[in-house]
Amino acid sequence: MKRWRTSWYALPLLFGSLFFVVPLAAIIQRALWPDGQLMLDQALAVLRTRATWSVVWFSAWQAALSTLLTVLAALPAAYIFARYRVPGKTWLRALAAVPFVLPTVVVALAFGALFNQRGLLNRWLMDWLSLSSPPLRLENSLTLILLAHVFYNYTVVLRIVGGYWSSADLRLEEAARVLGASRWRVWREITLPLAAPALLAAALLVFTFTFAAFGTVLILGGPGYRTVEVEIYEQAVNLFNLPTAAVLSLLQMATTLTLTVVYTRLQRRAAVPQTTRPQPERRVHSWPLRLAVLGVCASLVLLIVVPLAALVIGALGGPDGWTLRYFELLRVNQRGVFAFVPPERAMLNSLRFAGLTTLLALLCGVPAAYLLARPRSWLTRLLDPLFMLPLGTSAVTLGFGYIIAFHAYELPLGLRVPDLRRSAWLLPVAHTLLALPFVIRTMLPALRRLDPQLRAAAAVLGAPPLRVWREIDLPLLLPALIVSAMFAFTVSLGDFGAALILAVTGPDNATMPVVIYQFLGRPGAVNYGQALAMSTLLMLVTLVSFAVIERLRGPGAEF
């Protein structure tokens, strides 16, 4: 039994070592030991170039600006939803979380469908104002990138900061009011400073996500804007400059992993020093407060619903009115493209890879969660941040590492390792690593709530360990297992970075986000309409998965 348990716990460690450590080691080797000898000059030459630091600088300042705008947009909603009784608050919180689970390519296309020159907003303004040309020129602009980042990360601030405020002890604020402090002074000197660790943690998480932005910048920014992640893709795929891409990947990993470590420390700091005392929600009693609540709710609905509605309207709208023409044309290879992937194959690929990802993520994530749920020890303290490392590594970097690491090898004694880069298993493996932190963080609270006396009683009555797990643990953990499975399924469906870079090695395995990007890369209104139609289908599948997650998510879930 002990040997079986050791093998069970070793499974996620072996999986992570083979498919996470090995690709990252291959990137380091390509960057620093390209010919079997340590060559720092080449890496330093890349780091000394003005172009490299121009990309890094753009990544940093657009991420900082995106973070600031996201905090300013979401902070009022976080406070109002945490402290006041708002009709439909549960639905609004769920609505705010929808963009976070949407594929980035769908988010980018939704904003393009709303704001570009032939988008819904420009068409409406031209009809209303009788204009002959579009009044808004936002295509390939920083404004569109920033709006998409706020749309995508709004829920991060809403949930983290709002979660703190909903359980914070209000006695300090009440004492300050009794002593004569105004509402504004209480907010400025007590409410906001006490929430600073949670606010900084949320801001740091948003900065991490936007610093590593790929799909939104690649599609909405055009050639004029490049983050480090977009530059890695450009160097590796279009220019095939693998050493430069490897150096940039190292720089990207160092930055995101540093931010992840700082985030986890800020999260612990936010949770430890203050006592929690949940308070009943207050009624909205004054007209200024009612206007504030109405403004927050209206802005949230406009920010979330309007871009998604523009996507659906663009997919169903044609020059002669409502039509399903773009959906019907998804199967037609109009230009005779050699690498054309029919939509049904892309859908089957996405669903097949998502299914494999779900299976692998549960096989590795459940034993990892059991291991971390054991009593605190040096091993669990070490493994807890290690299992979170994939969260701080970009999908593009991971896919690039697979291209480098898993080519054919000649081994001693005439043995040969085959080229695995065209294997259909490689993309689900990458998706599994991206989904693993979500599975572990969903399972941990459920495991920690299990009563150990139930297991002990079953063991005393003679039940073997497998029967104890099947008849006690499994029924109690079933909701968390379903949520974990849906998280893994959604992460796989929505990945764009790893799918795009691995699609280069095998176009037959292209997923729905990759096909959408291929449609966007071809000129013509029909191709654009097909991209909208495919995005609508992908959005519907993702939203159904998210609805299941929100319905089954139990208390204490960390994501």
Buried (B, 14 or more C-beta within 10 A) or exposed (E): EEEEEEEBBEBBBEBBEEBBBBBBBBBBBBBBEBEEEEBEEBBEBBBEEEEBEEBBEBBBEBBBBBBBBBBEBBBBBBBBBBBBEBEEBEEBBBBBBBBBBBBBBBBBBBBBBBBBBEBBBBBEBBEEEEEEEBEBEBBBBBEBBBBBBBBBBBBBBBBBBBBBBBBBBBEBBEEBBEEEBEEEEBBEEBBEEBBBBBBBBBBBBBBBBBBBBBBBBBBBBBEEBBBBBBBBBBBBBEEEBBBBBBBBBBBBBEBBBEBBBBBBEBBEBBEEEBEEEEBEBEEBEEEEBEEBBEEBBEBBEEBBEBBBBBBBBBBBBBEEEEBEBBBEBBEEEEEEEEEBBEBEBBBEBBBBBBBBBBBBBBBBBBBBBBBBBEEEEEEEEEBBEBBBBBBBBBBBBBBBBBBBBBBEEEEEEEEEEEEBBEBEEBBBBBBBBBBBBBBBBBBBBBBEBBEEEBBEEBBEEEBEBEEBBEEBBEEBBEBBBBBBBBBBBBBBBBBBBBBBBBBBBBBEBBBBBBBBBBBBEBEEEBBBBBBBBBBBBBBEBBBEBBEBBBEBBEEEBEB
